Amino acid sequence: LFSPFLVSCQIPGGFSEDSCVLRGIMVNKDVTHPRMRRLIKNPRIVLLDCSLEYKKGESQTDIEITREEDFARILQMEEEYIQQICEDLMRVKPDLVITEKGISGNNVQAFFVLNSLNHRMVRVGRDLRDHR
């Protein structure tokens, strides 16, 4: 039973007699919102080979803002973009979304507003492209 994906970990406290083998996948990350579930049985999982953040084209875009209303409109457009991404993801009704890179705090809030009690977002370090 040797596999690169088989991991043995020691959890502080308890006794070695309490050890057991668990079937399935365990994710050891904190939930991004305190009211999100911590245990999901038979989850619908979405694996994303990207981040869930608004990509600013800082090296590609020059914006000259002359009025405060323009700045507010740009921020509103970013929030609408994030909202649209979350709505698109919610159509497949995932229980767990795993991304390769970062997750915007606004995305977490948007998921929470869009019935996020069933959703949890996790950032994983392993490059998911190697395991398709």
C-alpha positions as CSV (number, residue, x, y, z in Angstrom):
1,L,0.0,0.0,0.0
2,F,2.7,2.5,-0.9
3,S,1.5,5.4,-2.9
4,P,2.7,9.0,-3.4
5,F,-0.8,10.1,-2.3
6,L,-0.9,8.0,0.9
7,V,0.0,10.2,3.8
8,S,0.5,9.3,7.4
9,C,0.2,12.2,9.8
10,Q,0.4,12.5,13.6
11,I,-2.2,14.6,15.3
12,P,-1.2,16.0,18.6
13,G,-2.8,14.4,21.6
14,G,-4.3,10.9,21.9
15,F,-2.6,7.6,22.0
16,S,-1.1,5.3,19.3
17,E,-3.9,2.8,20.2
18,D,-6.4,5.3,18.8
19,S,-4.8,5.2,15.3
20,C,-6.9,3.9,12.4
21,V,-7.0,3.9,8.6
22,L,-9.5,6.3,7.1
23,R,-11.0,5.7,3.7
24,G,-11.5,8.6,1.4
25,I,-9.9,12.0,1.2
26,M,-9.2,14.2,4.2
27,V,-8.4,17.9,3.7
28,N,-6.6,19.5,6.6
29,K,-7.5,23.2,6.0
30,D,-9.5,25.7,7.9
31,V,-12.9,26.7,6.6
32,T,-13.0,30.2,5.1
33,H,-16.2,31.1,6.9
34,P,-17.1,30.0,10.5
35,R,-20.6,28.9,9.5
36,M,-19.4,26.5,6.7
37,R,-19.5,22.7,7.2
38,R,-16.5,20.9,8.5
39,L,-17.5,17.4,7.4
40,I,-18.9,16.6,4.0
41,K,-19.9,13.1,3.1
42,N,-20.0,12.2,-0.6
43,P,-19.2,15.8,-1.7
44,R,-19.5,17.3,-5.2
45,I,-16.0,18.6,-5.8
46,V,-14.9,21.2,-8.3
47,L,-11.1,21.3,-9.1
48,L,-10.0,24.5,-10.6
49,D,-6.6,24.9,-12.4
50,C,-6.7,28.7,-11.7
51,S,-7.3,31.2,-8.9
52,L,-10.6,32.8,-7.9
53,E,-9.4,36.3,-7.9
54,Y,-10.0,39.4,-10.0
55,K,-7.0,39.6,-12.3
56,K,-5.8,43.2,-12.6
57,G,-4.0,43.9,-15.8
58,E,-1.5,46.2,-14.2
59,S,1.1,45.6,-16.8
60,Q,-1.4,45.6,-19.7
61,T,-3.8,48.4,-18.8
62,D,-3.4,52.1,-18.1
63,I,-6.4,53.7,-16.4
64,E,-6.6,57.4,-15.7
65,I,-9.1,58.2,-13.0
66,T,-10.1,61.8,-12.8
67,R,-13.2,61.5,-10.7
68,E,-14.1,59.6,-7.5
69,E,-17.1,58.2,-9.2
70,D,-14.9,56.5,-11.8
71,F,-12.9,54.7,-9.1
72,A,-16.1,53.6,-7.5
73,R,-17.4,52.3,-10.8
74,I,-14.1,50.3,-11.4
75,L,-14.5,48.7,-7.9
76,Q,-18.1,47.9,-8.7
77,M,-17.1,46.2,-12.0
78,E,-14.6,44.0,-10.1
79,E,-17.2,43.0,-7.6
80,E,-19.7,42.2,-10.4
81,Y,-17.0,40.0,-12.1
82,I,-16.4,38.1,-8.9
83,Q,-20.2,37.7,-8.4
84,Q,-20.5,36.3,-11.9
85,I,-17.7,33.7,-11.3
86,C,-19.4,32.6,-8.1
87,E,-22.8,32.3,-9.8
88,D,-21.3,30.2,-12.6
89,L,-19.7,27.9,-10.1
90,M,-22.9,27.6,-8.1
91,R,-24.7,26.2,-11.2
92,V,-22.9,22.9,-10.7
93,K,-23.8,22.9,-7.0
94,P,-20.4,22.0,-5.6
95,D,-19.9,21.1,-1.9
96,L,-16.1,21.8,-2.1
97,V,-14.1,24.0,-4.5
98,I,-10.4,23.4,-4.6
99,T,-8.2,25.9,-6.4
100,E,-4.6,25.8,-7.5
101,K,-3.9,29.4,-6.4
102,G,-5.4,32.1,-4.4
103,I,-9.0,32.9,-3.5
104,S,-10.4,36.4,-3.1
105,G,-12.0,37.3,0.1
106,N,-14.8,38.8,-2.0
107,N,-15.4,35.3,-3.5
108,V,-15.7,33.7,-0.1
109,Q,-18.3,36.4,0.8
110,A,-20.2,35.9,-2.5
111,F,-20.3,32.2,-1.9
112,F,-21.7,32.8,1.5
113,V,-24.4,35.0,0.2
114,L,-25.2,32.5,-2.5
115,N,-26.1,29.6,-0.2
116,S,-22.5,29.0,1.0
117,L,-23.5,27.0,4.1
118,N,-22.9,24.1,1.8
119,H,-19.7,25.4,0.3
120,R,-16.1,25.5,1.5
121,M,-13.1,26.8,-0.4
122,V,-9.7,25.4,0.1
123,R,-6.3,26.4,-1.2
124,V,-4.0,23.4,-2.0
125,G,-0.4,23.6,-2.8
126,R,-0.1,20.6,-5.1
127,D,-0.2,21.4,-8.8
128,L,-3.4,19.8,-9.9
129,R,-2.3,19.7,-13.6
130,D,0.0,16.7,-12.9
131,H,-2.9,14.6,-11.7
132,R,-5.6,14.9,-14.4
